[in-house]
Amino acid sequence: MSRMAFWSFSSVPLVGLLSLFFTTTAAAASLRHGIIRNVPIFREAPAFRNGETCTADRVHVAMTLDGNYLRGTMAAVQSILQHSTCPENVFFHFLWVRHEAEVFLSIKSTFPYLNFKVYKFDTIRVRGLISKSIRQALDQPLNYARIYLADILPSHVNRLIYLDSDLVMVDDISKLWGVNLNEKVLAAPEYCHANFTSYFTEAFWSNPKLAKTFQGRKPCYFNTGVMVVDMDKWRQGDYTQKVEDWMIVQKQKRIYRLGSLPPFLLVLAGNIEPIDHRWNQHGLGGDNVEGKCRSLHPGPISLLHWSGKGKPWLRLDSRKPCNVDHLWAPYDLYRSSGHSLEE
C-alpha cells in the first residue's frame, strides 16, 4: 500500500481537525477496498532527487485536474520527474473546478515528495462564453482554464509552462523552461504547413472586417497544450481579455468550431516565438471525431502528446491500443483493484 502523507496539527482548529480526520479516515477506508469514490488507485512513484549540479531555480508547470484525465495527469507528472535532472525544482500548479479531497489525497500518496499547489478555477467567468464545439470534451469549462492562469496564479510566477494532461515528457523539462522567448508573450512549436484557414468558418472568412484579423501577420497553427508563457507580459498586455473578446464574437457569429484553441490563434498566431517541433509531437490521439491511430512524425522527440479523441489509457484498457500508446504505458501508475488485492 502506498505511504500516506502526514500533516502537522498544531495550528489546526478543532473543527478543521475533525473534518480532516473524517475525510482522511473515509479515504483510507476506501483505499482498503481498492477505490476512492471513482478516483483510480495509483502506485506510489519513486522519490526523484536533484542532481549535484542543481541550483535553487524553480520550474513552474501548470496543469488541470479533471477526474476523467487524472490517470493521464499522473503519468505526465511521473514522466516529467523521471526525466528531470532537477526534479525537486519543479513546482506544479494544478487547477480544478471543485475541491475533491480524494483527488488531493491521491496526489499526495502517489507523489509524497511533490511540490505542488491546487487552485480553484471559478467556472462562472467562462460559462457564458463557451460555444458548442465538434467534441463534447472540448466544451468543458476546465478546458478554458489556461486562458486565466495569469489571474489565478500568484504574481511572483512570472514564467510558466502549461501542459495538457494527455502527454508524457521524454526529455529534461529544464530545456523547455530555458527556451528564449525573444520578448514574445508565448513560445510553442508552430506548424505552418497546416491548413490554417480550416480552423475558422465561412462566416469568418466571408466577413471583410474579420478576414483582415491576420493582416500584417504570417499566422501559423500552434497547439495550446504545450506553451511557455511570459506571465508578466500576458498580464501587462491583458491577453485574457483579448481572448475573451473573440469568444464573445464567436457567440454572436459562430466563427470557429474547435473549443479554446481558435481564440488563442486569433490573438497570437503569427506573433509567438516558434520552438523546435520536438517539444510537441501532437495528434497521437487521432482526429477529434474518430480518434484513429496515427504514426509518429519523423525527427527527434522530447514530448509525446495524445491530442485528439483517442487517449492511450482508454485504448490500452480496451485492448485495442495503437502502436504509439505503448510509449505512454511505462509512465502509467494506475493499478486495478485486482492488482491491489494481489499486493
C-alpha positions, 0 to 999 in steps of 0.5 A: 500500500502506498505511504500516506502523507502526514500533516502537522496539527498544531495550528489546526482548529478543532473543527478543521481537525475533525473534518480532516480526520473524517475525510482522511479516515473515509479515504483510507477506508476506501483505499482498503477496498481498492477505490476512492469514490471513482478516483483510480488507485495509483502506485506510489512513484519513486522519490526523484532527487536533484542532481549535484549540479542543481541550483535553487531555480524553480520550474513552474508547470501548470496543469488541470485536474479533471477526474476523467484525465487524472490517470493521464495527469499522473503519468505526465507528472511521473514522466516529467520527474523521471526525466528531470535532472532537477526534479525537486525544482519543479513546482506544479500548479494544478487547477480544478473546478471543485475541491475533491479531497480524494483527488488531493489525497491521491496526489499526495500518496502517489507523489509524497515528495511533490511540490505542488499547489491546487487552485480553484478555477471559478467556472462562472467567468467562462460559462457564458462564453463557451460555444458548442464545439465538434467534441463534447470534451472540448466544451468543458469549462476546465478546458478554458482554464489556461486562458486565466492562469495569469489571474489565478496564479500568484504574481511572483510566477512570472514564467510558466509552462502549461501542459495538457494532461494527455502527454508524457515528457521524454526529455529534461523539462529544464530545456523547455523552461530555458527556451528564449522567448525573444520578448514574445508573450508565448513560445510553442512549436508552430506548424505552418504547413497546416491548413490554417484557414480550416480552423475558422468558418465561412462566416469568418472568412466571408466577413471583410472586417474579420478576414483582415484579423491576420493582416500584417501577420504570417499566422501559423497553427500552434497547439495550446497544450504545450506553451511557455508563457511570459506571465508578466507580459500576458498580464501587462498586455491583458491577453485574457481579455483579448481572448475573451473578446473573440469568444464573445464574437464567436457567440454572436457569429459562430466563427470557429468550431474547435473549443479554446484553441481558435481564440488563442490563434486569433490573438497570437498566431503569427506573433509567438516565438516558434520552438523546435517541433520536438517539444510537441509531437501532437495528434497521437490521439487521432482526429477529434471525431474518430480518434484513429491511430496515427504514426509518429512524425519523423525527427527527434522527440522530447514530448509525446502528446495524445491530442485528439479523441483517442487517449492511450489509457482508454485504448490500452484498457480496451485492448485495442491500443495503437502502436504509439500508446505503448510509449505512454504505458511505462509512465502509467501508475494506475493499478486495478483493484485486482492488482491491489488485492494481489499486493 
